[in-house]
Amino acid sequence: MIPGEYVLRPEPVLINADRPTTEVDVVNRGDRPVQVGSHFHFAEANPGLEFDRAAARGFRLDVPAGTAVRFEPGDRKRVRLVALAGRREVHGLANRVDGPLDRPAAAAPGPSVPAAGGSATAPEQEQA
């Protein structure tokens, strides 16, 4: 062996094996590019992205750590999502969960990820 040499297995490395996955169709309705990182709770992504946020609750992009998916204005993409693991808690980000993912969305404090499809509407934009 040479110092610093890498010895790699011939088999591919599987990421996110045995975790639930789903796919959602995403459209960037905004006028600027949007990039979503690998470990961001996808349901809380930029409100300019239109997709089924209820289906994305508790999921992140199924891409290698440290990478992202970019959506140009008008782009339509189908993305694969993988379930968040560990304690399944989300804090911060867009503050739409701020706690355990497995409690009902209605019990979460503050605005929640919508229960039906479509993009979230900011409270000041909601129609009466």
Secondary structure, DSSP 8 states (H G I E B T S, - for coil): --TT-----SS---SSTT--EEEEEEEE-SSS-EEEETTS-GGGS-TTEES-HHHHTTEEE-S-TT-EEEE-TT-EEEEEEEE--TT-EE-STTSSS-EETTS-GGGSSSS---SSSS----GGG---
